Amino acid sequence: MFNTSSLTGSKPEQYAQLLAQARALVQGERDRIANAANLSALIYHALPQLNWAGFYFYDGTELVVGPFQGLPACVRIPLHKGVCGAAASSRQTQRIDDVDAFPGHIACDSASRSELVVPLLHNGQLVGVLDIDSPVTARFDAEDQHGLEAIAQVFVESLA
């Protein structure tokens, strides 16, 4: 059921397939750690050219690393630092083509060149962020952003 190598068609069609798999993974499960772990693995293994995919959770003060796939990560990120902090504080997705050009970028993995971070909002409150990194400059486009925002929404809906 979760054979990520079987994604076919155009990029929007592939994201539709991935979204269906994400929904199936969280169906009936309300534990945020379990769902974040499974969704991190799904994204990391389904999408090409990634070196990190995971979640940071907001503890009321800062972002704290949650389940992820990739090399060890920064444990805590202030809301005023880095791409994750920018997404959390602005409540807007950050799609960064060149992280080295982003003011205040935090290099948890020096191989990362581009990043997409989706804020996770539940009933208007910040829960955390979904963070995806790539070793390829300009890896993410609007289709990636739309697809990953939809998967992030599946996670948020699983919290209800």
Buried (B, 14 or more C-beta within 10 A) or exposed (E): EBEBEEBEEEEEEBBBBBBEBBBBBBEEEEEBEBBBBBBBBBBBBBBEEBBBBBBBBBEEEBBBBBBBBBEEBBEEBBBEBBBBBBBBBEEEBBBBBEBEEBEEBBEBBEEBBBBBBBBBBBEEEBBBBBBBBBBBEEBBEEEBBEBBBBBBBBBBEBBE
